[in-house]
Amino acid sequence: MPQGTLQVVLVSAKGLENTDFLCNMDPYVLLTCRTQEQKSSVASGKGSEPEWNEDFVFNISEGVSELKLKIMDSDAGSQDDFVGEVTIPLEPVFEEGHLPPAAYNVVKDENYCGEIRIGLSFTPEEHQSRDYQVEESYGGWKQSTYTD
C-alpha cells in the first residue's frame, strides 16, 4: 500500500438539492480520509452551485483506500443539513499520481443529487535509504575547517 501525501483540490459542485426553502443554502464540505477530517469554507448563499477552489492535504498511510466527502448546509441557529456524500476510491490516483478535476456523483439515500468536482494528486513518500555515509574519523578528533 502506498504512503505519502494526498492533495485534494475541492473545485465546485452543481445540481445540489437546495435544503433551504426560503433562501439559498450555504454549503460546505467535510473531507475525511480514514481518521483525518478537514472542513472547507462555507460557500455563503451559493445555493446548489457553490465554488470553493480550496486545497487540502492528507497524510496517506497503510490501508487508506478512499476519500469521503460529506456535503452539508450551514444553518445558523439549527443543526446543519446533510446534502449528500461521495466516496472516491484512491487506487487510480495512487497509480497515476495525478487526476485532473473530475465530476463525482453526490448521493443521498442512494439517490443521485448533484455532482462535485475534485482534483487529486498523490506524492509517494520517498523511502529513506539506510546506507548512511560515515565519515572516517581518527580517534574522535577532527580538524576544524573554520577560517577567519
Backbone as a ProteinNet text record, in pm:
[ID]
protein_1_A
[PRIMARY]
MPQGTLQVVLVSAKGLENTDFLCNMDPYVLLTCRTQEQKSSVASGKGSEPEWNEDFVFNISEGVSELKLKIMDSDAGSQDDFVGEVTIPLEPVFEEGHLPPAAYNVVKDENYCGEIRIGLSFTPEEHQSRDYQVEESYGGWKQSTYTD
[TERTIARY]
84.3	0	87.5	47.8	129.5	122.1	229.8	233.4	280.3	230.6	270.6	169.7	157.7	71.7	-33	-157.7	-267.9	-311	-308.4	-357.6	-493.2	-590.8	-727.2	-760.7	-804	-848.6	-1001.2	-1066.1	-1212.4	-1249.7	-1305.7	-1331.9	-1471.3	-1573.9	-1710.6	-1810	-1935.9	-2044.3	-2155.9	-2239.3	-2356.1	-2469.8	-2590.4	-2709	-2743.1	-2687.2	-2716.2	-2860.6	-2917.6	-3053.9	-3051.3	-3124.5	-3126.7	-3208.7	-3141.9	-3212.3	-3280.1	-3253.8	-3319.9	-3437.2	-3554.5	-3673.6	-3690.2	-3650	-3674.1	-3557.7	-3436.7	-3320.7	-3219.6	-3112.8	-3009	-2934.8	-2898.8	-2825	-2679.7	-2611.8	-2472.9	-2389.2	-2352.4	-2286.4	-2138.8	-2097.1	-1955.8	-1932.8	-1806.3	-1773	-1684.1	-1718.2	-1632.4	-1557.2	-1425	-1341.9	-1279.6	-1297.2	-1246.1	-1162.8	-1043.4	-953.7	-911.5	-977.8	-962.3	-991.8	-890.2	-916.9	-895.1	-845.8	-821.4	-945.7	-990.1	-1106.8	-1073.9	-1111.8	-1092.6	-1223.9	-1239	-1363.9	-1333.9	-1411.4	-1396.1	-1459.3	-1439	-1508.2	-1655.6	-1739	-1882	-1903.4	-1964.8	-1995.1	-2127.5	-2121	-2241.4	-2329.7	-2455.8	-2554.8	-2532.7	-2444.9	-2414.2	-2512.1	-2598.9	-2704.4	-2653.1	-2713.4	-2683	-2567.1	-2501.8	-2389.3	-2266.8	-2221	-2110.8	-1974.6	-1885.3	-1745.8	-1657.4	-1556.5	-1464.8	-1322.7	-1270.5	-1131.2	-1035	-1044.9	-960.1	-877.8	-759.2	-670.2	-666.7	-658.9	-647.7	-538.5	-465.1	-357.9	-381.1	-372	-386.5	-260.4	-221.9	-111.7	-169	-117	-167.6	-75.9	-136.7	-60.3	-120.1	-64.6	-109.7	-260.9	-323.4	-464.2	-563.7	-519.6	-612.7	-649.5	-778.6	-820	-925.5	-979.5	-1084.8	-1087	-1145.7	-1168.4	-1318.8	-1370.3	-1514.3	-1540.4	-1640.9	-1682.7	-1827.4	-1854.3	-1991.4	-2026.7	-2127.4	-2169.1	-2280	-2257.9	-2351.6	-2398.1	-2511.9	-2564.2	-2556.6	-2478.5	-2462.6	-2590.5	-2648.2	-2770.8	-2746.3	-2763.1	-2747.5	-2865.9	-2837.2	-2944	-3004.9	-2971.1	-3022.2	-2913.3	-2939.5	-2840.5	-2819.5	-2693.9	-2664.2	-2732.5	-2779.2	-2848.8	-2750.6	-2775.6	-2697.6	-2748.9	-2659.9	-2699.2	-2674.4	-2557.2	-2523.3	-2378.5	-2336.9	-2199.9	-2142	-2009.5	-1935.3	-1823.9	-1801	-1685.8	-1599.9	-1475.2	-1384.1	-1275.7	-1268.1	-1159.5	-1026.2	-922.6	-794.2	-696.1	-728.5	-637.2	-595	-688.5	-647.4	-544.2	-556.2	-459.4	-326.9	-330.8	-206.1	-128.2	-200.4	-136.4	-91.5	-175.4	-147.7	-62.6	-76.9	-5.8	-84.9	-165.8	-243.8	-371	-482.5	-609.5	-663.7	-682.6	-735.2	-877	-924.1	-1058.8	-1163.2	-1241.4	-1346.2	-1471.4	-1585.5	-1712.9	-1741.3	-1781.5	-1821.7	-1965.7	-2045	-2186.6	-2204.6	-2289.8	-2328.2	-2453.6	-2453	-2563.3	-2620	-2754.3	-2822.9	-2931.3	-2928.3	-3023.9	-3025.9	-2907.1	-2887.4	-2945.8	-2980.8	-3032.5	-2931.7	-2917.6	-2830.1	-2886.1	-2799.7	-2848.4	-2743	-2680	-2584	-2446	-2349.6	-2212.5	-2115.1	-1996.1	-1892.3	-1763.9	-1691.1	-1566.2	-1447.1	-1365.6	-1249.4	-1128.8	-1014.5	-888.1	-802.4	-724.7	-643.4	-499.5	-405.5	-264.5	-206.2	-120.8	-57.1	93.6	162.8	308.4	355.3	415.9	461.3	573.8	575.8	681.9	807.9	916.7	1041.8	1095.3	1122.3	1174.5	1319.3	1347.7	1482.6	1574.3	1682.9	1781.5	1852.7	1886.4	1952.5	2105.1	2155.7	2300.2	2349.3	2387	2435.8	2583.1	2622.5	2763.7	2831.4	2929.9	3001.7	3136.9	3163.9	3292.7	3400.2	3513.5	3624.7	3675.7	3694.8	3746.2	3869.1	3951.6	4075.7	4078	4041.4	4049	3951	3845.3	3743.7	3782.2	3902.9	3946.5	3931.9	3875.2	3858.8	3904.4	3986.1	4037.7	3926.1	3916.9	3816.3	3850.8	3747.5	3769.8	3736.3	3712.9	3679	3800.3	3784	3893	3842.6	3932.5	3896.1	3909.6
-119.9	0	124.5	225	345.5	429	502.5	600.6	730.7	841.7	969.4	1077.4	1172.7	1289.1	1296.3	1310.4	1326.7	1472.5	1536.5	1674.1	1669.2	1729.4	1732.4	1876.3	1897.7	2029.7	2024.1	2091.6	2099.7	2216.8	2188.3	2292.5	2351.8	2271.3	2324.1	2209.1	2244	2145.4	2206.2	2119.6	2171	2070.6	2124.6	2040	1986.7	2047.6	2000.3	2033.8	1949.9	1973.4	2084.3	2191	2302.3	2263.1	2258.8	2216	2331.7	2454.8	2570.7	2612.2	2623.9	2651.7	2799.6	2886.1	3028.1	3103.6	3047.7	3117.7	3013.9	3062.4	2971.5	2909.4	2783.9	2718.3	2765.8	2737.5	2776.2	2649	2586	2455.5	2461	2355.1	2331.5	2181.4	2141.3	2000.4	1952.9	1836.5	1767.9	1661.4	1668.9	1573.2	1480	1349.5	1252.4	1147.4	1129.4	1025.6	946	832.4	747.7	828.1	863.6	935.7	1086.6	1130.7	1274.1	1338.7	1448.2	1519.1	1666.7	1722.5	1865	1922.4	2053.2	2119	2235.4	2244.9	2357	2481.6	2592.8	2714.3	2700.4	2783.2	2782.6	2874.2	2820.1	2899.8	2970.6	3081	3151.7	3196.3	3153.8	3196.1	3144.4	3048.1	2998.4	2891.2	2844.9	2751.4	2620.9	2576.6	2444.5	2446.7	2562.8	2574.9	2638.5	2586.3	2650.9	2630.9	2727	2714.3	2738.4	2653.1	2667.7	2697.7	2616.8	2628.2	2630.2	2525.7	2513.8	2386.1	2390.5	2274.5	2216.9	2084.8	2013.7	1909	1883.2	1784.4	1681	1554.2	1442.9	1357.5	1306.1	1210.8	1071.5	1001.3	868.5	763.6	669.9	562.1	428.3	322.2	187.6	172.9	110	74.7	181.6	299.9	404.7	378.6	365.5	331	424	515.5	603.7	736.9	833.6	967.1	986	1027.6	1050.7	1201.1	1244.7	1384.6	1388.3	1471.6	1488.7	1635.3	1660.8	1798.3	1834.6	1948.1	1993.5	2135.2	2173.3	2309.3	2374.1	2480.5	2550.4	2628.3	2599.8	2668.6	2736.1	2866.8	2939.6	2907.1	2875.4	2853.4	2715	2633.1	2496	2402.5	2274.6	2176.9	2186.4	2173	2177.9	2061.6	2086.9	1984.6	1902.9	1773.3	1683.5	1695.5	1727.5	1745.1	1617.6	1557	1435.6	1398.1	1283.6	1239.3	1169.9	1160	1097.6	1015.2	896.6	816.5	798.4	844.3	838.1	734	629.1	531.8	597.3	570	636.1	556	430.7	347.7	413.7	474.6	538.2	649.7	730.4	838.4	783.3	670.8	607.9	559.4	508.8	455.7	567.4	669	775.2	888.2	913.7	1024.6	1154.3	1174.7	1298.6	1270.4	1315.6	1308.3	1450.5	1501.8	1638.9	1646.6	1767.6	1780.4	1708	1625.3	1547.6	1553.3	1526.3	1529.2	1392.5	1391.9	1270.3	1288.8	1182.9	1190.3	1202.4	1296.2	1313	1229.8	1151.9	1060.2	1086.2	1079.8	1088.5	982.5	894.8	783.4	704.2	678.8	603.3	670.3	798	872.3	978.3	995.2	1098.5	1235.3	1323.7	1458.1	1564.6	1553.3	1654.2	1594.5	1682.6	1636.1	1737.4	1687.5	1770.6	1747.9	1856.7	1847.4	1848.6	1743.4	1724.2	1688.4	1748.3	1708.8	1642.5	1541.3	1467.9	1454.1	1467.1	1442.4	1362.4	1266.4	1184.6	1190.6	1221.8	1223.4	1113	1007.4	898.1	943.3	881.3	909.9	840.9	914.7	853.8	770.9	645.2	557.4	593.2	624.5	662.5	541.2	558.1	452	442.9	322.4	302	306.2	341.6	348.5	487.5	505.7	635.4	648.8	765.1	791.5	819.4	738.9	757.9	819.4	932.8	997.4	918.6	908.3	841.2	930.6	875.8	957.1	889.6	969.7	919.5	961.7	870.3	897.7	1003.4	1033.8	1128.5	1272.9	1299.4	1439.5	1474.4	1590.5	1633.9	1778.3	1805.1	1940.7	2032.9	2149	2247.3	2307.4	2332.9	2395.6	2544.2	2594.5	2735.6	2822.3	2924	3020.2	3158.5	3239.9	3374.5	3471.2
0	0	0	-74.3	-80.5	46.4	69.1	175.8	113	163.1	107.5	139.6	46.4	66.5	-44.2	-3.8	-98.6	-95.2	-213.1	-222.8	-291.9	-228.7	-281	-317.5	-442	-483.9	-494.2	-401.7	-400	-489.5	-606.8	-705.5	-687	-713.8	-711.4	-706.8	-703.4	-710.9	-794.7	-849.7	-921.4	-913	-927.3	-923.3	-786.1	-681	-546.1	-509.6	-426.8	-380.5	-275.7	-298.1	-204.2	-82	34.2	155.9	227.9	183.4	243.9	154.9	214	134.2	100.8	191	171.1	107.7	115.5	60.7	9.6	-50.1	-97.1	20.6	5.1	112.6	114	224	246	259.9	146.5	154.9	194.9	261.9	290.8	280.6	280.2	261.6	375.6	430.3	526.3	448.2	447.6	376.1	479.5	461.4	557.3	486.9	537.3	487.7	609.9	630.9	748.4	874.3	954.7	1079.7	1066.7	950.7	931	871.3	933.3	881	865.8	751.6	727.4	675	692.8	655	561.6	455.2	362.1	423.2	356.5	397.7	358.5	416.2	383.7	263.4	157.7	38	63.7	137.3	182.7	67	72.4	-25.4	-165.9	-183.2	-318.4	-364.9	-275.7	-315.2	-370.4	-481.3	-536.6	-636.1	-654.9	-750	-682.2	-568.2	-496.3	-564.5	-539.3	-582.9	-461.7	-446.5	-333.6	-379.7	-473.5	-518.9	-399.9	-318	-199	-206.3	-145.3	-140.5	0	6.2	133.5	117.6	225	220.3	329.9	290.9	384	380	495.9	502.2	481.7	382.9	349	411.2	482.6	543.1	499.4	550	514.1	529.3	432.7	443.9	403	364.7	322.3	176.4	148.4	12.5	-46.2	36.9	-14.8	57.9	-11.5	43.2	47.3	162.6	175.7	184.4	110.9	114.4	160.3	256	303.5	284.1	202.1	175.8	274.4	340.8	442.4	409.6	465.6	452.2	590.1	599.5	726.8	758.6	873.9	916.7	1051	1054.6	1180.5	1270.7	1394.6	1491.2	1491.5	1393.7	1396.3	1344.1	1353.2	1308.8	1157.1	1113.6	970.8	899.4	777.3	698.9	615.8	609	524.8	381.6	286.6	147.1	66.5	87.2	14.6	40.7	-14	9.6	-112.8	-113.1	-222.2	-159.9	-212.3	-172.7	-296.7	-289.4	-403.8	-376.3	-459	-442	-478.2	-400.9	-422	-507.5	-536.2	-615.9	-747.7	-825.5	-951.2	-932.4	-828.3	-808.2	-756.8	-683.5	-639.9	-762.4	-862.2	-982.7	-1077.1	-1096.1	-1193.1	-1135	-1005.9	-943.6	-945	-1049.9	-1060.8	-1140.2	-1087.7	-1159.9	-1170.8	-1293.1	-1307.6	-1250.8	-1220.6	-1164.8	-1249.8	-1182.2	-1248.3	-1161.3	-1224	-1151.6	-1091.1	-965.6	-895.1	-850.5	-863.1	-826.6	-675.9	-637.1	-497.4	-474.8	-366.5	-339.5	-200.2	-191.8	-62.6	-63.6	34.2	41.2	-90.4	-144.4	-268.6	-392.2	-381.8	-496	-539.1	-671.8	-726.9	-689.2	-638.6	-604.6	-634.3	-752.1	-794.6	-814.6	-840.5	-857.7	-799.4	-768.4	-709.5	-788.9	-815.3	-892.3	-797.4	-812.5	-726.5	-811.9	-782.1	-843.3	-736.6	-774.9	-678.3	-726.7	-634.5	-664.2	-548.8	-582.6	-480.1	-496.7	-387.1	-387	-293.6	-349.8	-264	-171.4	-54.8	40.8	-8.7	-10.7	-53.9	61.5	32.1	136.6	162.2	286.2	323.7	316.8	250.1	242.1	376.4	415.1	543.8	530	413	392.2	427.9	550.7	594.4	560.1	515.9	488.9	622.8	652.9	778.3	745	809.8	788	859.5	793	858	968.5	1083.3	1192.3	1252.1	1309.6	1368.7	1513.8	1599.6	1742.6	1790.8	1714.7	1759.9	1741	1689.7	1669.9	1523.2	1495.1	1356.7	1346.9	1249.6	1233.8	1187.9	1247.7	1211	1078	997.7	867.4	873.1	991.9	1010.4	985	900.6	876.6	908	956	995	880.6
[MASK]
++++++++++++++++++++++++++++++++++++++++++++++++++++++++++++++++++++++++++++++++++++++++++++++++++++++++++++++++++++++++++++++++++++++++++++++++++++

